């Protein structure tokens, strides 16, 4: 299994804060925001999804891929345990 290049406990705390601040306004996160939050390139996210190591985004159009923030939080929690 590939080890992510980030500290999961810090990432979960950051995502938790991000969710608490914005989940009521915007329950989705796009690839650009997610890559920035994880500290990886957008292409890395695409590879992780293709390898089954990261949840698939929902596609609303060919150029719009979004992840539900709450399910990302759950996924990262499962990686940390």
JOFEN-V794256 format. One record per residue. N is the residue number from 0. SS is DSSP state (H for helix, E for strand, L for the rest). PHI is phi in degrees with one decimal (* if undefined). PSI is psi in whole degrees, 0 to 359 (none if undefined). Layout:
BEGIN
<<N	SS	PHI	PSI> <N	SS	PHI	PSI>>
END
This chain:
BEGIN
<<0	L	*	138> <1	L	-77.0	132> <2	L	-84.6	129> <3	L	-66.9	150> <4	L	-83.4	28> <5	L	-139.6	159> <6	L	-83.4	114> <7	H	-62.0	322> <8	H	-66.0	321> <9	H	-69.0	318> <10	H	-62.4	317> <11	H	-63.8	319> <12	H	-63.5	317> <13	H	-63.6	316> <14	H	-66.6	321> <15	H	-60.4	314> <16	H	-63.4	317> <17	H	-62.4	317> <18	H	-63.8	314> <19	H	-61.9	327> <20	H	-79.2	326> <21	H	-124.4	353> <22	L	-61.2	327> <23	L	-69.5	328> <24	L	-84.9	317> <25	L	-146.6	95> <26	L	-78.8	3> <27	E	-117.4	156> <28	E	-130.6	136> <29	E	-89.8	173> <30	H	-62.4	320> <31	H	-63.4	314> <32	H	-64.5	317> <33	H	-65.4	316> <34	H	-60.1	317> <35	H	-62.4	316> <36	H	-63.5	321> <37	H	-82.6	344> <38	L	76.4	31> <39	L	-127.9	168> <40	L	-78.6	153> <41	H	-58.4	325> <42	H	-64.5	326> <43	H	-62.4	318> <44	H	-58.7	316> <45	H	-60.3	318> <46	H	-65.4	316> <47	H	-59.2	318> <48	H	-63.9	314> <49	H	-61.6	326> <50	L	-84.6	356> <51	L	79.2	17> <52	L	-95.9	358> <53	L	-146.9	146> <54	L	-60.9	146> <55	L	-73.3	142> <56	L	-78.5	163> <57	E	-88.1	135> <58	E	-103.6	118> <59	E	-96.5	342> <60	E	-163.1	172> <61	L	-58.7	335> <62	L	-110.3	5> <63	E	-123.2	107> <64	E	-117.7	126> <65	E	-131.2	145> <66	E	-111.7	138> <67	E	-68.5	128> <68	H	-58.9	319> <69	H	-64.2	321> <70	H	-72.2	329> <71	H	-64.0	318> <72	H	-58.8	315> <73	H	-63.1	317> <74	H	-61.9	314> <75	H	-66.7	325> <76	H	-62.0	319> <77	H	-66.7	327> <78	H	-68.4	326> <79	H	-75.2	338> <80	L	-97.5	none>>
END
